[in-house]
Amino acid sequence: MEEKIKENFDLSPGGIREMLNLNKPIYQKTAAYGHFGRTPESDGAFSWENTDKIKVFSK
């Protein structure tokens, strides 16, 4: 698993910011009612619940 992570994820600060789109101000909505169980929105809000990286681990 460690090798898969090293090969497929840039865990540098810049890589994490880019992968999670942290440069976009989309987190204000979490101030009310939190974020658990909320559906991702088109502007990227609540997108951290995406499972788009699952293919890396299913090989």
C-alpha positions as CSV (number, residue, x, y, z in Angstrom):
1,M,0.0,0.0,0.0
2,E,2.9,2.4,0.8
3,E,4.3,1.9,-2.7
4,K,0.9,2.6,-4.3
5,I,0.6,5.8,-2.3
6,K,4.1,6.9,-3.2
7,E,3.5,6.2,-6.9
8,N,0.1,7.8,-7.2
9,F,-0.1,10.7,-4.8
10,D,1.9,13.9,-4.5
11,L,2.0,14.4,-0.7
12,S,3.9,17.6,-0.8
13,P,2.1,20.7,0.5
14,G,1.5,21.9,-3.1
15,G,0.4,18.5,-4.3
16,I,-2.1,18.2,-1.5
17,R,-3.5,21.7,-2.2
18,E,-3.8,20.9,-5.9
19,M,-5.3,17.4,-5.4
20,L,-8.0,18.7,-3.0
21,N,-8.5,22.0,-4.7
22,L,-7.7,23.8,-1.4
23,N,-7.0,27.1,-3.2
24,K,-10.7,27.6,-3.9
25,P,-12.7,29.2,-1.1
26,I,-15.4,26.5,-0.9
27,Y,-15.3,25.7,2.8
28,Q,-17.5,28.5,4.2
29,K,-20.5,26.3,3.7
30,T,-19.2,23.9,6.3
31,A,-19.6,26.5,9.0
32,A,-23.3,25.7,9.2
33,Y,-24.4,22.0,9.6
34,G,-20.9,20.6,9.0
35,H,-19.9,18.5,6.1
36,F,-20.6,14.8,6.9
37,G,-23.0,13.1,4.4
38,R,-23.4,16.2,2.2
39,T,-23.5,15.8,-1.6
40,P,-20.6,17.3,-3.5
41,E,-21.7,20.5,-5.3
42,S,-20.8,21.8,-8.8
43,D,-18.6,24.5,-7.3
44,G,-16.5,21.9,-5.5
45,A,-18.0,22.2,-2.1
46,F,-18.0,19.0,-0.1
47,S,-15.8,17.3,-2.7
48,W,-13.5,15.7,-0.2
49,E,-16.0,12.8,0.0
50,N,-15.2,11.8,-3.6
51,T,-13.9,8.3,-4.1
52,D,-12.1,9.0,-7.4
53,K,-8.8,7.5,-6.1
54,I,-10.3,4.1,-5.4
55,K,-8.9,2.7,-8.6
56,V,-5.3,3.1,-7.3
57,F,-6.0,0.6,-4.5
58,S,-8.2,-1.9,-6.4
59,K,-5.3,-3.1,-8.7
